[in-house]
Amino acid sequence: MGLIKWNPAGEIEPIEDDFSRILDSFFGFNLVPAVRNESKWTPRVNVEESENGFEITAELPGMDKKAISIEVQDGALAIRGEKNIEKEKKEANYHILERSHGKFERVFRLPKHVDINKIEANYNDGVLKINVPKTKSAKPKEIKIDVK
């Protein structure tokens, strides 16, 4: 199961976000602008294979489940979403208002031995879990053979 589309520029954004968090923790407010015009972000995704299927776990903190879509088309599973966050902090001598907006898309090529009609998704506490079951013919079989 592989990722279809890779955006090398997307590797820089997590570094920028880490740097921004360091500055935020040191100075008490974010010195790096958090607003990107129609920015794309890449959520962290983990894919695990088991005997019965695949589990895809995506970290989508702060997202409303209504802003997430999951589709299967032409042998690929696509996870798409849009994130809109607004943070406001008012103190006696300053006022900070940060807005961030971003879209994402992660696409995975599905193996032929999965049952696309039984795919299930669950979103809880910012974590999306998608279970992609294997077909019965793809599951390993154990056959006992008597030794004569």
C-alpha positions as CSV (number, residue, x, y, z in Angstrom):
1,M,0.0,0.0,0.0
2,G,1.7,3.2,-1.1
3,L,1.2,6.9,-1.2
4,I,0.4,8.1,-4.7
5,K,1.3,11.7,-4.4
6,W,4.3,13.2,-2.6
7,N,4.9,16.9,-2.1
8,P,8.6,17.6,-1.1
9,A,7.7,21.2,-0.2
10,G,5.3,19.8,2.4
11,E,8.3,18.5,4.4
12,I,9.3,22.0,5.3
13,E,5.9,23.0,6.9
14,P,6.3,20.6,9.9
15,I,9.7,22.2,10.6
16,E,8.2,25.6,10.5
17,D,5.4,24.6,12.8
18,D,8.0,23.1,15.3
19,F,10.0,26.3,15.2
20,S,6.8,28.3,15.8
21,R,5.9,26.1,18.8
22,I,9.4,26.6,20.3
23,L,9.1,30.4,19.9
24,D,5.6,30.3,21.3
25,S,6.8,28.4,24.4
26,F,9.8,30.7,25.0
27,F,8.2,34.1,24.3
28,G,4.6,33.3,25.3
29,F,3.2,34.2,21.8
30,N,3.9,33.1,18.3
31,L,6.5,35.3,16.4
32,V,6.1,33.3,13.2
33,P,2.9,34.1,11.2
34,A,0.6,31.2,11.4
35,V,-1.6,32.4,8.5
36,R,-0.9,30.9,5.2
37,N,-3.0,31.7,2.2
38,E,-4.9,28.6,1.2
39,S,-2.1,26.5,2.7
40,K,-1.8,22.8,2.4
41,W,-0.8,20.7,5.4
42,T,0.0,17.1,5.7
43,P,-1.5,15.2,8.7
44,R,0.6,12.4,10.2
45,V,-0.7,9.0,9.0
46,N,0.1,5.5,10.1
47,V,-0.8,2.3,8.2
48,E,-0.7,-1.1,9.9
49,E,-1.4,-4.4,8.3
50,S,-2.8,-7.3,10.3
51,E,-4.1,-10.8,9.5
52,N,-7.6,-9.4,8.9
53,G,-6.9,-6.1,7.1
54,F,-5.3,-2.7,7.3
55,E,-5.8,0.1,9.8
56,I,-5.1,3.6,8.7
57,T,-4.8,6.1,11.5
58,A,-4.6,9.9,10.8
59,E,-3.9,12.6,13.3
60,L,-6.4,15.5,12.7
61,P,-6.4,17.6,15.8
62,G,-9.0,20.3,16.1
63,M,-11.0,19.2,13.1
64,D,-14.7,18.8,12.9
65,K,-15.7,15.4,11.6
66,K,-18.0,17.1,9.1
67,A,-14.9,18.7,7.5
68,I,-13.4,15.2,6.7
69,S,-14.3,13.1,3.7
70,I,-13.2,9.6,2.8
71,E,-13.7,8.1,-0.6
72,V,-12.7,5.0,-2.5
73,Q,-12.4,5.3,-6.2
74,D,-10.4,3.4,-8.9
75,G,-8.6,1.3,-6.3
76,A,-7.5,4.2,-4.1
77,L,-8.7,5.5,-0.7
78,A,-8.6,9.3,-0.4
79,I,-8.8,11.2,2.9
80,R,-9.6,14.9,2.4
81,G,-10.3,17.7,4.8
82,E,-10.3,21.4,5.6
83,K,-9.1,22.9,8.8
84,N,-10.1,26.4,10.0
85,I,-8.7,27.5,13.4
86,E,-8.9,30.9,15.1
87,K,-7.0,31.6,18.3
88,E,-7.5,34.8,20.3
89,K,-5.5,35.9,23.3
90,K,-6.2,39.2,25.1
91,E,-4.1,40.5,27.9
92,A,-3.8,43.9,29.5
93,N,-1.1,45.2,27.2
94,Y,-1.6,43.2,24.0
95,H,-4.2,41.4,21.8
96,I,-3.3,38.5,19.5
97,L,-5.6,37.0,16.9
98,E,-4.3,34.1,14.8
99,R,-6.2,32.4,12.1
100,S,-5.0,29.4,10.2
101,H,-6.7,27.6,7.3
102,G,-5.5,24.6,5.4
103,K,-6.6,21.8,3.2
104,F,-5.2,18.3,3.0
105,E,-5.4,15.2,0.9
106,R,-3.8,11.8,1.5
107,V,-4.4,9.1,-1.1
108,F,-3.5,5.4,-0.6
109,R,-3.5,2.7,-3.3
110,L,-5.5,-0.2,-2.0
111,P,-4.4,-3.8,-2.7
112,K,-6.8,-5.9,-4.8
113,H,-7.5,-8.3,-1.9
114,V,-9.5,-5.8,0.3
115,D,-13.3,-5.6,0.7
116,I,-14.1,-2.0,-0.1
117,N,-17.8,-2.5,0.8
118,K,-16.9,-3.2,4.5
119,I,-14.5,-0.2,5.1
120,E,-15.4,1.6,8.4
121,A,-14.2,4.9,9.8
122,N,-14.3,6.3,13.3
123,Y,-13.2,9.8,14.4
124,N,-12.6,10.5,18.1
125,D,-10.5,13.1,19.9
126,G,-8.7,14.3,16.8
127,V,-7.8,10.8,15.6
128,L,-9.3,9.2,12.5
129,K,-9.2,5.4,12.3
130,I,-10.1,3.6,9.1
131,N,-10.4,-0.2,9.0
132,V,-10.0,-1.8,5.6
133,P,-10.8,-5.5,5.9
134,K,-9.2,-8.1,3.6
135,T,-11.3,-10.5,1.6
136,K,-11.7,-14.0,3.0
137,S,-9.6,-15.4,0.2
138,A,-6.7,-13.1,1.2
139,K,-6.6,-14.2,4.8
140,P,-3.9,-16.8,5.6
141,K,-5.2,-20.3,6.0
142,E,-3.8,-23.0,8.1
143,I,-4.1,-26.5,6.7
144,K,-3.1,-29.5,8.9
145,I,-1.3,-32.3,7.0
146,D,-1.1,-35.7,8.6
147,V,2.3,-37.3,8.4
148,K,2.0,-41.0,7.3
